[in-house]
Amino acid sequence: MGYLRGLTEYLEEHYARTVFDTASQSGEPWELQLHKHKVIEATIVGNQKYDLEIQSPDISDKIVPKVNVKFLYPKPEGEKVKPLVKIDKTVKALNLEPIASPRERYHIKNKSLYPLMRERKVILLTLLEGEVIKGIVDGFSRYELSVSLKGGLPITVLRHAVYDLRDKRGRCFLKEFQETHRDWRKSELYVS
């Protein structure tokens, strides 16, 4: 049985990390893209298990359920990020809601993400409400994917918001497809 060189070490170091801790420690404003195409500017002041404690001029709520967050980025990057996020009208027309149950989400195996990240492959992430994010995976953890957009702009996509993941050629990297095709075995990182 084979393995991916470096994956275990990567997961030990990064799997428990979260952008929400980074954001709350920074004290800086972030833009959070929420479901129903709502965008808020907020300072994250607390990271609870299922919710974020925020301060925001945009909404009076002080608690935002994490499952409502699709992606986020530092506020100063907002004007550069927004034009790079495209919309797949077919997926948008599906009117998909946040998926509360982890079993029903569209999963991506760590074995698939790791070679994509290490080999700096361009990916296309389609989110539940149709947003298409094109970039390079910079890192991943249990709940999120860090992606560099054109020009190196950083965003973090929450795994629960992902509908599809493909490479530039259209190859699918969702768990359901990869259970059969096992593209990670084609990577130079794979040791049999």
BELRA-V142689 format. One record per backbone hydrogen bond with DSSP energy under -1.0 kcal/mol. NH is the residue of the N-H (numbers start at 0). CO is the residue of the C=O. E is the energy in kcal/mol with one decimal. If there is no record, write none. Layout:
BEGIN
nh=(NH;NH)
co=(CO;CO)
e=(E;E)
END
This chain:
BEGIN
nh=(2;4;6;9;10;11;12;13;14;16;21;22;23;24;25;26;29;30;31;32;33;34;39;41;42;44;45;47;51;52;53;54;63;65;67;68;69;70;71;72;74;76;77;79;80;81;83;84;85;87;91;92;93;94;103;104;112;113;115;116;117;118;119;120;122;123;124;125;126;127;129;131;132;134;135;137;138;140;141;144;145;146;147;148;151;154;155;156;157;158;160;161;162;163;165;166;169;172;174;177;178;180;181;184;185;186;189;190)
co=(190;188;3;5;6;7;8;9;10;13;17;18;19;20;21;22;41;72;39;70;37;67;31;29;54;52;52;50;63;45;61;42;51;49;64;65;32;32;155;30;28;73;74;76;76;77;80;81;131;129;87;88;90;91;100;101;108;109;111;112;113;114;116;115;134;165;132;163;130;160;126;85;124;122;147;145;145;143;14;156;138;154;135;152;148;146;71;144;69;142;157;158;125;125;123;170;166;164;106;173;174;176;177;181;182;183;186;2)
e=(-2.2;-3.0;-1.8;-2.3;-2.7;-2.1;-1.7;-2.6;-2.1;-1.4;-1.4;-3.2;-2.3;-2.3;-1.6;-1.2;-3.0;-2.8;-3.0;-3.2;-3.7;-2.1;-2.3;-2.9;-2.8;-2.5;-1.6;-2.1;-2.7;-2.8;-2.5;-2.1;-2.4;-2.7;-1.8;-1.9;-3.2;-1.2;-2.0;-1.5;-2.0;-2.1;-1.9;-1.1;-2.3;-2.3;-1.8;-1.1;-1.9;-3.2;-2.5;-2.1;-1.4;-1.8;-1.5;-1.1;-2.0;-2.7;-1.2;-2.6;-2.9;-2.6;-1.2;-2.1;-3.2;-3.0;-2.9;-2.5;-2.8;-2.3;-2.4;-3.0;-2.9;-2.0;-2.0;-2.9;-1.4;-2.5;-2.5;-2.9;-3.0;-2.9;-2.8;-3.2;-2.2;-2.4;-2.6;-2.9;-2.6;-2.4;-2.0;-1.5;-3.3;-2.1;-2.0;-1.6;-1.8;-2.8;-3.4;-2.6;-2.3;-1.9;-2.1;-1.9;-2.0;-1.1;-1.3;-3.4)
END
